[in-house]
């Protein structure tokens, strides 16, 4: 069993709402529930915001983001801009941003770092460790 990785994915498409809708239908939306006229999303995806030109979702992956899938989105939907902010329970975190530039080349920036793991977040932020600045003396 791998560490849980939480991803906050933001996708915008300034040039084409149709391309964004296609991306959502093919990559994020699981199926259409015709009876209730609503979209049913993959069980690992939760839509946070949706507009005509953008969508923000929270999604789960194992260990790290699926960088190959993120890069593939740019191949299939070249008018979209994609940002993924992520952290995993072992303490790794990062941000991945990709788009297709005016030269039709993929532009990808990635930064990762060692952050707080789940246990450290519990230790540092549990309520019984809160002290006032004068208590340290």
N, C-alpha and C positions, 0 to 999 in steps of 0.2 A: 504494500500500500504506500503510495507516494504522499509527500507533503501536499497539503492544500495550497493552491495559489489563487488569490483573488485578483481579478482584473477589472479595472474600470476603463471601458472602451468607449471612445468618442469618435464618431465618424461624421464628417460633413461632406457635402457635395454641392458646391456653389453653382456649378454649371448645369446640373441636370437632376431634377427631382426624380425623374424616371429611373436614372441609374442608381440612386439611393434606394428607391423602392425595390428595384431588382436585387440589389445587394441584401436588403433585409429579408426579402422573400426567399432567396436562395441560400443565405448564409446564417441568418439569425432566427427567422421565423420557422417554427417547426411544422405547422400546418394551419389551415384556415378552418375554423369551426363554423360551418355554414348555418347551423341551427341558431346560434347566438350572434352570428355576424361579427365574430371577433377572431383575432389571431391567437394561436396557442404557441408559445415559445418553447424552445429547447429547455429541458428541466434545469440546465446549468446556466440559464440566461434570465436576467430580470431587467426589464426595460425601466430606466429611470426617467428619461425625457425623450419625447419624440416630436419633431417639427417637420416642416416641409423640406428642409435642407439639411437636417442633422438628426442624429440619434445618440443617446448615451445609454449604455447598458453595463450592468455588473454581470460578470460571468466567472465561472470556476474552471480551472484546469488543474492538472497534476504537475507538481514540481515547479514549473515555470510556464510562462505564456507559450502558446503555439506560434513561434516566430515564423515558421514556414507558412502557416495559414495566413498570418498577418501580411506577409510579403506577397502571397498569392492573391490577396484581395486587391492589391495595387495592379496586378496583371489583368485581373478580370474587370476591375472597376477603376480605370485610370483617372477619372475625374474626381475621385474621392480622396480626402485627406483623413488619415487614420492616426489616432493617438491611443496608446495603451499604457495606463499607469497600473503597476502591479506590485504585490508583495506576497510572500509565502511564509507559512508558519515557522519555518526554520530561520528566518531573519533576512533572507535576500529580498531586495526590492529594486525597482527600476522604472524606467519610462522608455517607451519605444514610439517613435513618430515616423510616419512614412507618407510619401506622396509622389506623384509623377511630375517632374519638372517640365518647363517649357521645351527642353531639349528631348522630351519623351524618355528620359532616363529616370529610373526609380531613385529617389532620394530617401535614405533611411538614416535616422540618428537613433542611437541606443546608448543608454547610460544605466548602469546598475551599481549597487552598493550593498554593503552589509548593514542591515538595519536591526531593529530589535526583534528577537524571536518571540513567540507566544508567551513563553515562560518569563522572559524579561519584561514584557509589557505588563504581565500580572504582577511581578515583583515590584517594579518601579511605580506603578500606578494604583496599587491597592490602597484603600482608604486608611488603613492603620499606619501607613508610613508617612502620612502627611504631617509635617511639622511646620511651625512658624520659623522665620529666619532667626529669632532670638534663642530657639531651643538648641541650636548647634553649639552654643558656648558652654 
